[in-house]
């Protein structure tokens, strides 16, 4: 399960797929600048959502542990 989560996070941040493999030059179909900027904006938004969710879970866990230990 953790491998899938790691792959998802790497995909969202756009890290995965930058290293050419099997003599792949990476030359793909030409995309318009609007499509490229939209894709980049969606990745930034997804990264922000993931960050907010993770910070919320950490805060919830800290409060829960503080209440439990009191």
MIKE-494649 format. One record per atom (N, C-alpha, C): atom name; residue number from 1; x, y, z. Coordinates in Angstrom, 3 decimals, always signed. Example, Ala and Ser with C-alpha at 12.3 -4.5 7.8 and 13.67 -1.06 7.14 Angstrom:
<pts>
+------+-------+----------+----------+----------+
! pami ! marse !        u !        v !        w !
+------+-------+----------+----------+----------+
!    N !     1 !  +13.190 !   -5.690 !   +7.800 !
!   CA !     1 !  +12.300 !   -4.500 !   +7.800 !
!    C !     1 !  +13.200 !   -3.300 !   +7.800 !
!    N !     2 !  +12.850 !   -2.250 !   +7.080 !
!   CA !     2 !  +13.670 !   -1.060 !   +7.140 !
!    C !     2 !  +12.900 !   +0.030 !   +7.870 !
+------+-------+----------+----------+----------+
</pts>
This chain:
<pts>
+------+-------+----------+----------+----------+
! pami ! marse !        u !        v !        w !
+------+-------+----------+----------+----------+
!    N !     1 !   +0.821 !   -1.191 !   +0.000 !
!   CA !     1 !   +0.000 !   +0.000 !   +0.000 !
!    C !     1 !   +0.867 !   +1.258 !   +0.000 !
!    N !     2 !   +1.944 !   +1.256 !   +0.786 !
!   CA !     2 !   +2.773 !   +2.456 !   +0.876 !
!    C !     2 !   +3.467 !   +2.759 !   -0.451 !
!    N !     3 !   +3.761 !   +1.723 !   -1.233 !
!   CA !     3 !   +4.386 !   +1.947 !   -2.533 !
!    C !     3 !   +3.437 !   +2.694 !   -3.460 !
!    N !     4 !   +2.156 !   +2.368 !   -3.405 !
!   CA !     4 !   +1.173 !   +3.064 !   -4.231 !
!    C !     4 !   +1.026 !   +4.523 !   -3.806 !
!    N !     5 !   +1.067 !   +4.765 !   -2.507 !
!   CA !     5 !   +0.965 !   +6.128 !   -2.000 !
!    C !     5 !   +2.191 !   +6.933 !   -2.443 !
!    N !     6 !   +3.370 !   +6.328 !   -2.353 !
!   CA !     6 !   +4.587 !   +7.003 !   -2.793 !
!    C !     6 !   +4.528 !   +7.310 !   -4.286 !
!    N !     7 !   +4.068 !   +6.368 !   -5.097 !
!   CA !     7 !   +3.929 !   +6.605 !   -6.532 !
!    C !     7 !   +2.947 !   +7.737 !   -6.806 !
!    N !     8 !   +1.858 !   +7.796 !   -6.058 !
!   CA !     8 !   +0.871 !   +8.850 !   -6.245 !
!    C !     8 !   +1.456 !  +10.220 !   -5.901 !
!    N !     9 !   +2.182 !  +10.299 !   -4.790 !
!   CA !     9 !   +2.781 !  +11.573 !   -4.393 !
!    C !     9 !   +3.817 !  +12.015 !   -5.423 !
!    N !    10 !   +4.637 !  +11.080 !   -5.890 !
!   CA !    10 !   +5.633 !  +11.430 !   -6.909 !
!    C !    10 !   +4.965 !  +11.865 !   -8.200 !
!    N !    11 !   +3.853 !  +11.237 !   -8.556 !
!   CA !    11 !   +3.127 !  +11.612 !   -9.768 !
!    C !    11 !   +2.513 !  +13.002 !   -9.626 !
!    N !    12 !   +1.948 !  +13.293 !   -8.446 !
!   CA !    12 !   +1.312 !  +14.594 !   -8.221 !
!    C !    12 !   +2.341 !  +15.718 !   -8.312 !
!    N !    13 !   +3.507 !  +15.525 !   -7.701 !
!   CA !    13 !   +4.531 !  +16.553 !   -7.732 !
!    C !    13 !   +5.266 !  +16.608 !   -9.060 !
!    N !    14 !   +5.003 !  +15.671 !   -9.955 !
!   CA !    14 !   +5.612 !  +15.688 !  -11.276 !
!    C !    14 !   +7.046 !  +15.213 !  -11.305 !
!    N !    15 !   +7.453 !  +14.464 !  -10.308 !
!   CA !    15 !   +8.832 !  +13.988 !  -10.241 !
!    C !    15 !   +9.008 !  +12.751 !  -11.116 !
!    N !    16 !   +8.015 !  +11.913 !  -11.123 !
!   CA !    16 !   +8.103 !  +10.646 !  -11.844 !
!    C !    16 !   +8.067 !  +10.889 !  -13.345 !
!    N !    17 !   +8.900 !  +10.183 !  -14.082 !
!   CA !    17 !   +8.883 !  +10.265 !  -15.524 !
!    C !    17 !   +9.878 !  +11.239 !  -16.106 !
!    N !    18 !  +10.739 !  +11.835 !  -15.286 !
!   CA !    18 !  +11.714 !  +12.782 !  -15.808 !
!    C !    18 !  +13.006 !  +12.106 !  -16.253 !
!    N !    19 !  +13.218 !  +10.866 !  -15.821 !
!   CA !    19 !  +14.438 !  +10.164 !  -16.174 !
!    C !    19 !  +14.151 !   +9.282 !  -17.383 !
!    N !    20 !  +14.785 !   +9.550 !  -18.528 !
!   CA !    20 !  +14.547 !   +8.723 !  -19.712 !
!    C !    20 !  +15.079 !   +7.312 !  -19.503 !
!    N !    21 !  +14.330 !   +6.348 !  -19.958 !
!   CA !    21 !  +14.737 !   +4.950 !  -19.842 !
!    C !    21 !  +14.642 !   +4.286 !  -21.205 !
!    N !    22 !  +15.453 !   +3.272 !  -21.397 !
!   CA !    22 !  +15.449 !   +2.477 !  -22.625 !
!    C !    22 !  +15.675 !   +3.349 !  -23.858 !
!    N !    23 !  +16.660 !   +4.238 !  -23.783 !
!   CA !    23 !  +17.017 !   +5.123 !  -24.886 !
!    C !    23 !  +15.850 !   +5.978 !  -25.362 !
!    N !    24 !  +14.997 !   +6.364 !  -24.441 !
!   CA !    24 !  +13.858 !   +7.216 !  -24.773 !
!    C !    24 !  +14.310 !   +8.668 !  -24.699 !
!    N !    25 !  +14.153 !   +9.379 !  -25.784 !
!   CA !    25 !  +14.593 !  +10.773 !  -25.802 !
!    C !    25 !  +13.595 !  +11.697 !  -25.117 !
!    N !    26 !  +12.394 !  +11.231 !  -24.862 !
!   CA !    26 !  +11.396 !  +12.042 !  -24.190 !
!    C !    26 !  +10.653 !  +12.977 !  -25.113 !
!    N !    27 !  +10.902 !  +12.873 !  -26.410 !
!   CA !    27 !  +10.211 !  +13.737 !  -27.365 !
!    C !    27 !   +8.815 !  +13.179 !  -27.597 !
!    N !    28 !   +7.849 !  +13.873 !  -27.096 !
!   CA !    28 !   +6.473 !  +13.430 !  -27.235 !
!    C !    28 !   +5.700 !  +14.384 !  -28.108 !
!    N !    29 !   +4.403 !  +14.218 !  -28.133 !
!   CA !    29 !   +3.589 !  +15.128 !  -28.927 !
!    C !    29 !   +3.644 !  +16.541 !  -28.371 !
!    N !    30 !   +3.573 !  +17.503 !  -29.262 !
!   CA !    30 !   +3.618 !  +18.898 !  -28.858 !
!    C !    30 !   +2.299 !  +19.299 !  -28.217 !
!    N !    31 !   +2.386 !  +19.904 !  -27.034 !
!   CA !    31 !   +1.177 !  +20.364 !  -26.364 !
!    C !    31 !   +1.159 !  +21.874 !  -26.366 !
!    N !    32 !   -0.020 !  +22.412 !  -26.356 !
!   CA !    32 !   -0.126 !  +23.867 !  -26.345 !
!    C !    32 !   +0.316 !  +24.410 !  -24.985 !
!    N !    33 !   +0.654 !  +25.665 !  -24.948 !
!   CA !    33 !   +1.099 !  +26.268 !  -23.695 !
!    C !    33 !   -0.043 !  +26.344 !  -22.688 !
!    N !    34 !   -1.292 !  +26.468 !  -23.173 !
!   CA !    34 !   -2.436 !  +26.508 !  -22.260 !
!    C !    34 !   -2.600 !  +25.174 !  -21.559 !
!    N !    35 !   -2.469 !  +24.081 !  -22.296 !
!   CA !    35 !   -2.598 !  +22.757 !  -21.693 !
!    C !    35 !   -1.471 !  +22.505 !  -20.702 !
!    N !    36 !   -0.283 !  +22.964 !  -21.035 !
!   CA !    36 !   +0.853 !  +22.772 !  -20.138 !
!    C !    36 !   +0.670 !  +23.585 !  -18.858 !
!    N !    37 !   +0.195 !  +24.821 !  -18.977 !
!   CA !    37 !   +0.001 !  +25.642 !  -17.786 !
!    C !    37 !   -1.148 !  +25.118 !  -16.937 !
!    N !    38 !   -2.188 !  +24.588 !  -17.575 !
!   CA !    38 !   -3.299 !  +24.008 !  -16.825 !
!    C !    38 !   -2.839 !  +22.779 !  -16.062 !
!    N !    39 !   -2.026 !  +21.949 !  -16.707 !
!   CA !    39 !   -1.507 !  +20.759 !  -16.053 !
!    C !    39 !   -0.635 !  +21.156 !  -14.860 !
!    N !    40 !   +0.182 !  +22.164 !  -15.022 !
!   CA !    40 !   +1.040 !  +22.628 !  -13.938 !
!    C !    40 !   +0.212 !  +23.189 !  -12.787 !
!    N !    41 !   -0.830 !  +23.941 !  -13.109 !
!   CA !    41 !   -1.708 !  +24.506 !  -12.086 !
!    C !    41 !   -2.412 !  +23.399 !  -11.315 !
!    N !    42 !   -2.857 !  +22.366 !  -12.008 !
!   CA !    42 !   -3.526 !  +21.251 !  -11.333 !
!    C !    42 !   -2.562 !  +20.516 !  -10.407 !
!    N !    43 !   -1.310 !  +20.378 !  -10.820 !
!   CA !    43 !   -0.325 !  +19.726 !   -9.958 !
!    C !    43 !   -0.046 !  +20.559 !   -8.718 !
!    N !    44 !   +0.041 !  +21.873 !   -8.880 !
!   CA !    44 !   +0.263 !  +22.750 !   -7.729 !
!    C !    44 !   -0.928 !  +22.677 !   -6.781 !
!    N !    45 !   -2.131 !  +22.692 !   -7.331 !
!   CA !    45 !   -3.332 !  +22.586 !   -6.502 !
!    C !    45 !   -3.386 !  +21.248 !   -5.776 !
!    N !    46 !   -3.058 !  +20.165 !   -6.468 !
!   CA !    46 !   -3.068 !  +18.841 !   -5.843 !
!    C !    46 !   -2.012 !  +18.752 !   -4.746 !
!    N !    47 !   -0.846 !  +19.323 !   -4.981 !
!   CA !    47 !   +0.205 !  +19.318 !   -3.960 !
!    C !    47 !   -0.234 !  +20.117 !   -2.740 !
!    N !    48 !   -0.907 !  +21.236 !   -2.959 !
!   CA !    48 !   -1.403 !  +22.043 !   -1.842 !
!    C !    48 !   -2.461 !  +21.278 !   -1.038 !
!    N !    49 !   -3.336 !  +20.577 !   -1.731 !
!   CA !    49 !   -4.379 !  +19.796 !   -1.047 !
!    C !    49 !   -3.752 !  +18.674 !   -0.220 !
!    N !    50 !   -2.787 !  +17.977 !   -0.804 !
!   CA !    50 !   -2.114 !  +16.894 !   -0.075 !
!    C !    50 !   -1.406 !  +17.447 !   +1.155 !
!    N !    51 !   -0.763 !  +18.601 !   +1.022 !
!   CA !    51 !   -0.069 !  +19.213 !   +2.147 !
!    C !    51 !   -1.045 !  +19.598 !   +3.255 !
!    N !    52 !   -2.161 !  +20.202 !   +2.894 !
!   CA !    52 !   -3.160 !  +20.608 !   +3.899 !
!    C !    52 !   -3.742 !  +19.386 !   +4.602 !
!    N !    53 !   -4.019 !  +18.332 !   +3.853 !
!   CA !    53 !   -4.575 !  +17.116 !   +4.456 !
!    C !    53 !   -3.568 !  +16.501 !   +5.426 !
!    N !    54 !   -2.314 !  +16.406 !   +5.024 !
!   CA !    54 !   -1.301 !  +15.816 !   +5.909 !
!    C !    54 !   -1.102 !  +16.659 !   +7.172 !
!    N !    55 !   -1.057 !  +17.977 !   +7.026 !
!   CA !    55 !   -0.918 !  +18.832 !   +8.199 !
!    C !    55 !   -2.128 !  +18.736 !   +9.117 !
!    N !    56 !   -3.308 !  +18.602 !   +8.545 !
!   CA !    56 !   -4.519 !  +18.444 !   +9.356 !
!    C !    56 !   -4.488 !  +17.132 !  +10.135 !
!    N !    57 !   -4.032 !  +16.066 !   +9.499 !
!   CA !    57 !   -3.934 !  +14.777 !  +10.189 !
!    C !    57 !   -2.898 !  +14.824 !  +11.304 !
!    N !    58 !   -1.799 !  +15.493 !  +11.079 !
!   CA !    58 !   -0.777 !  +15.615 !  +12.121 !
!    C !    58 !   -1.315 !  +16.427 !  +13.298 !
!    N !    59 !   -2.018 !  +17.506 !  +13.016 !
!   CA !    59 !   -2.605 !  +18.315 !  +14.087 !
!    C !    59 !   -3.650 !  +17.524 !  +14.858 !
!    N !    60 !   -4.491 !  +16.782 !  +14.145 !
!   CA !    60 !   -5.501 !  +15.965 !  +14.811 !
!    C !    60 !   -4.849 !  +14.923 !  +15.708 !
!    N !    61 !   -3.792 !  +14.272 !  +15.213 !
!   CA !    61 !   -3.105 !  +13.262 !  +16.014 !
!    C !    61 !   -2.464 !  +13.877 !  +17.250 !
!    N !    62 !   -1.895 !  +15.065 !  +17.120 !
!   CA !    62 !   -1.270 !  +15.722 !  +18.267 !
!    C !    62 !   -2.306 !  +16.083 !  +19.329 !
!    N !    63 !   -3.442 !  +16.599 !  +18.914 !
!   CA !    63 !   -4.502 !  +16.947 !  +19.864 !
!    C !    63 !   -5.068 !  +15.692 !  +20.515 !
!    N !    64 !   -5.275 !  +14.656 !  +19.732 !
!   CA !    64 !   -5.810 !  +13.400 !  +20.261 !
!    C !    64 !   -4.862 !  +12.807 !  +21.296 !
!    N !    65 !   -3.550 !  +12.802 !  +20.999 !
!   CA !    65 !   -2.585 !  +12.287 !  +21.966 !
!    C !    65 !   -2.526 !  +13.150 !  +23.207 !
!    N !    66 !   -2.615 !  +14.466 !  +23.052 !
!   CA !    66 !   -2.586 !  +15.343 !  +24.228 !
!    C !    66 !   -3.791 !  +15.097 !  +25.123 !
!    N !    67 !   -4.955 !  +14.910 !  +24.529 !
!   CA !    67 !   -6.157 !  +14.642 !  +25.327 !
!    C !    67 !   -6.058 !  +13.285 !  +25.990 !
!    N !    68 !   -5.541 !  +12.312 !  +25.271 !
!   CA !    68 !   -5.448 !  +10.955 !  +25.825 !
!    C !    68 !   -4.463 !  +10.902 !  +26.979 !
!    N !    69 !   -3.361 !  +11.630 !  +26.906 !
!   CA !    69 !   -2.331 !  +11.577 !  +27.941 !
!    C !    69 !   -2.673 !  +12.444 !  +29.153 !
!    N !    70 !   -3.655 !  +13.311 !  +29.046 !
!   CA !    70 !   -4.045 !  +14.136 !  +30.196 !
!    C !    70 !   -4.882 !  +13.306 !  +31.090 !
+------+-------+----------+----------+----------+
</pts>
